[in-house]
Amino acid sequence: MDSLTGSAALAVFYILAQVVERIVEIFSYIPIPDENKKTRTWVFWGISSMLGWGVCAIYNVDFFSLVHVQTVHHGLNIFLSGIIVGSGTKPVHDLISSLEKYTGTKKS
């Protein structure tokens, strides 16, 4: 993703989050007993995070380098980027909106 501009790279990041969200959504139709709803939430969070991490590892997606944040280890960046992607589109969209407000790049 190094060759993309900031906006294009953030768009790709959002699309990756949406793809992971749609894949996990397929499994949300599996019926479960009511007493296991909390367990289901943790299981789906884990599945989403692992899918996000896998996508980020395969495509070398590093959100922190993208926003020019100096961190300790590239592998940790990939892992945390995967958790961000796995969190779904709403948190990723909110993060992008916050970055736009912070940097003043949002266009009306």
Secondary structure as UniProt FT lines:
FT   TURN            2..3
FT   HELIX           6..27
FT   TURN            28..29
FT   HELIX           34..36
FT   HELIX           37..59
FT   HELIX           63..66
FT   TURN            67..68
FT   HELIX           74..86
FT   HELIX           89..103
//
